[in-house]
Amino acid sequence: MEKLEERLCIAAKKGGADEVKTLIEAGADVSFFDDEGMTPLMHAAKQGHASVVKLLLEAGAPWNALSPSNLSAGDFAMEATHEEAFNVLLNAGIQAELILGTIARKQKPTVDSDGDYLEDRVTFSEDKLMDSNSKAVMMAWEKPLMEAHAKAISMGGGHILNIGFGMGLVDSAIQQYSPISHTIVEAHPDVYQRMLRLGWGEKENVKIIFGRWQDVLHQLNLYDGIFFDTYGEYYEDMREFHQHLPSMLKPGGVYSFFNGLCGGNAFFHTVYCQLVSLELESLGYSTQFVALPVKDCLGEEVWEGVKHKYWQLDTYYLPVCQSSDESE
């Protein structure tokens, strides 16, 4: 006799909403993985059964469960272009992360999230900056992305702020636009010393502030363009930085950040793009995402010697954020 859960997977695949409801009421585990490594939610999403997707989510099916091939229900709906099912899952993911974010803010850890990284030794090579665990802090393949970020925040000229120097890719690109002033905040001592050796401290329009951005906010002014790209921090840290944007970004100014959010999963990345867009909107900013193809510059050889592939998607979505009130 088939288990309730096996029957639930079959019913979800067929789109039988009534049977799915009956099986849920009978106690079937909605988080069950079948022999294919699929949950009922994944089956329903893959077939585009939006009503069944809703039922399963309401019954507590995890929206972010992953199959053995690292795909979520949202990925299956996205790949099969089932728009209604995809939107149901996208909204579920955003709502879940909004709630989790609220919880995370209330239960913020007392230990600094970037503490370990700042005490760690880093090594520089021609094409990458690495920490002591062979994780890449920054890599040369990002150069075209950094040039695009620099263009977005520097086109209006004026005063530019960058949080996180890394390999200096974005700052080198910013300099090509001859800003009136160019402020760089960098917290890692090894990176800071390398900046000085490379002559960044001697550039007439450059001001280097050494320290964590959280500790040097009082030294910052108003800027026409701001870029944020830190390492060893979490989404909550960037969310906290965003709270300070209204006091740092001039009306009409442009803000952007390195959009590496969930760079290993297309659906989770979409959820986080929408999430950050909503949160910036609540602060008075509208966000556009500019699609940049990156597949051609990410061959396997790029990751040689790197412990974690922090980006595995074919397209990078560059965020361009501005005041949503154009009358400003």
N, C-alpha and C positions, 0 to 999 in steps of 0.2 A: 504494500500500500504506500502510495506517495505521501511524503511529509506535507504538512500544511504549507511550509515555505517553498517547496518545489512546485506545488500547485499555484502558489502566489506568483512565482516567476513566470509560469506558463500563462496565467491569466493576465499578468501585466504585459507580456509580450503580445498577446492577442488583443489587448485593449478592452477586456471585459470588466468594466467599472463595477458592475453589480457584484460579480464574483469576487473581485479584489476586495470590495467593502466587506463582503460576508467573511472572507478569509481573515481579514484584519480583525474583525469583531470576534472571530473564533480564536484569536490569539497568535496568529502567524507573526513571526519575527520579520519586520520590514527591513532589517539590516542584514539579512541572510545573503551569503554568497553561494551561488550554485556551482556546478562542476565546470562551467565556462569562466568562472571568476567574475560573474555578473550579479548585481543586486536586482531586485524587482524594479527599482527606480531606473536603473541603467537600461533594462529591457524596454520599459515604457517610453523612456526618452529616445532610445534608438529608433523605435517605431513611430515616434511622434504622437503618442497618446497623451495629450495634455491633461485631460480630465483625470486619467489614472495617475499621472505625475502629481497632480494636486492632492489627490486622495492619499498617496503614499507619503508626501511631505507633511501633510496634516497629521498623519499617524506617527510621525517622528523619523521617517527614513532620512539617513544622513545625506545631505546634498553634496558633500565633499568627499564621499568614499571613492577610492580609486581601484580600478581593475588591475590585474597583473601587468597590463601594458601602460599603466600610469594614466588612464583616462577616467574622467568622472562622467556622471550622467549628463552634465552640461556639455562636455566634449562630444558625447555621442549625438546629442541633439544638434549641436553646432555642425558637426561633420555631415550629418544627413539633411541639413538645412530645414529642420522642423522648427519653424520660427515660434509658434505658440508655446510649444514645450520648452524651448530654449528660454523664452522670456519668463516663463513661470519659474524655472530654475535660477535664472539670473536674479530675479527679484528675491527669491528665497535666500540666495547667497548673500546679497547685499544686506537684507534685513538681519540675517544671522550675524554678519560681521559688524553691523552697526551696534547690535546688542552686545556682542563680545567686546567691542571697543569700549563701550560704556563701562563694562565690568572691569576691563583692563585698567582704565583710568582710575577706578576706585581702589583697585588692588595693585597699584604700581609698585614694583619691587624697589627695595631701598638700595640695592646694588646698582651702580651705573652700568648700563648695558654695553657701553663701549669701553669700560675699564680695562678688560683683558687685552683688547686690541691695542690700546694706547701704551700698554706696558710691554707689548710684544715687539720683537725685532722684525723689521721688514727688509726685504732684499729687492734691489732694482736690477732689471736687465733691459735690453733694448726694447723688448715687446711686452713686458709685464712688470707689475709691482705685486710681490707676494708676501703673505705673512708666514710665520714659522711653521704652520701646518700645511703648507703648500696650497693654500686657498688664495685665489687671485683677488687682490684689492682693486686693481684696475688693469686693463689690457689694451694693447695697441689697436685691436680690431674696433675699439670704440671710437677711434679718432673721427671718422665721418659723422658719427652721432654727436660728438662733442662740438664739432664745427657747426652742426645744425643748431644745437642748443645755444652756442655763442652768438650765432646770427640772430636767433629769435629774441634774445634778451638785449642785444647790443645795437640793433638797427636804429633805435631812436637816439643813440649816443648817450651823452651825459655821464651819470655816475653808476658804476656797476659793482655788484657784490657777488662773490662766489664763496660758498661754504664747502670746503674740501678740495685741496689742491691735487692730491694723488700723484699722477705722472705729469700734471701740468698741461694736459691736452686741451681742456676747455679754456684755461687761462691764456695759453699761447694763441688760441683762436680769438679770444676776446681782444687781445692786444692789437690784432689786425684792424680793428674798428676804431682805434685811437680814442678810447674813452677819456673823458675829462679826468675821472678818477677811477681806480680799479682796486677794490678792497678784497683781500683774500684772507679767509679764516682757515687756519690749519691747526689741528690738535696733536698730530703725531710728531714726536721729537725728531725721529730720523728723517721724515719727509720735510720737516721745517728746516733742518740743517742742510739738506740737499737743495732746497729752494735758495738758501743763502749762497751756497757754493755755485749755483747756476746763475747768480747775479740778479735774482728777482728783487732783492732788497735795495738794489741800486737804480731800479727803473723810476723815472721821475713821477709817473702817474700811478705807481703801485704802492699800496699800503698793506703790509702784512700784519695780521693780528694772530699771535700764537696762543692757542687755547681752544677749549671746547666751546662751541657756539653758545651753549647754555650759560657759560660763565662770562662771555664777553659781549652779551647783548647791549650792555650800557655803553660800549665803545662804538656801536653802529649808528648810522645816521639814516637819512632818506635816500633811496636809490631809484634810478630809472629802470634798472634791470637786475634781477636776482636769480642766481642758480644755486640749487641745493643738491649735493652729492656726497654723502658721508658714508663711512664704512664702519661696521661693528655696531650699528644702531638698528632699531626696529621701526616698524610702521608707526608705533606710538610716538617715537621721537620725532618723526617727520610731521605727524599730526600736531605735536606740540609746537614745532617750528611754525607751522601754518597759522597758529593762533597769534603769532607776532607779526605776520605779514602786513596787516593794516597800518601798523606803526612804522613799517620800514619801506614799503613800496609806494612810490608816488602815484597819484591818480594818473591813469593812462600808461603806467609802467607795465613791464612784462615779467612774469615769474615763470620759471621752469624748474624741473627736477629730473634727475636720472630715474627713468621709469623702469626699474628692474623688478618691479613688484610681481612675485610669483612667476619668474621668467622661465620656469620649467613646465608650465601647464597653461595652455591657451585659454581655457575657460576660467580658471582662477585668476589669470591675468586680467581678463575682461571684467570680472567681478570687482577687482581692486581698482581698475581704471574708473569704473562707474562710482565706486565708493569714494575715492579721493575727489572726483568731480563734484559729487553731492556735498562733501564736507567743505570744499572750497566755495561752492555756491552759497552755503550758509554764512560764509564770511564776506560775501559780496563780490565773488570772482566767477567769471565764466571760463570754462576750460575747453579748448579744442585739442584733439589729438591728431597729429600729422603722421600718416603712415609712411615709414621708411623701410624698404626691404633690406634685410641683412643676411639672408641665406647664403649668398655668394661669398661673403667674407668670413664664413664660419665653418670651414672644413675641419675635419677631425684633427689635423696637424696643429691647429690653433690651440687646442686644449692639451697638447702634450706636456706632461709634467704638472698639470693642474688637477688638484684633487676633486674640485666640484665645478661642474658646468653651470655657471649661474645664469646663463641665457641659452635657451634651446628652441626658441620660436623663430619663424621665418620673417616676421615683421616686428619692427620696433615702433611703438606709438609715442611720439614725442609730444609732451604736454606744453601747451602755450596758454598761460593764464593771464587774464586781464580783468580790470574792474568791470563788472557787469552793468554798472550804471554809467552809460556813455556821457551823461550830462556833466559828470565830474571832469 
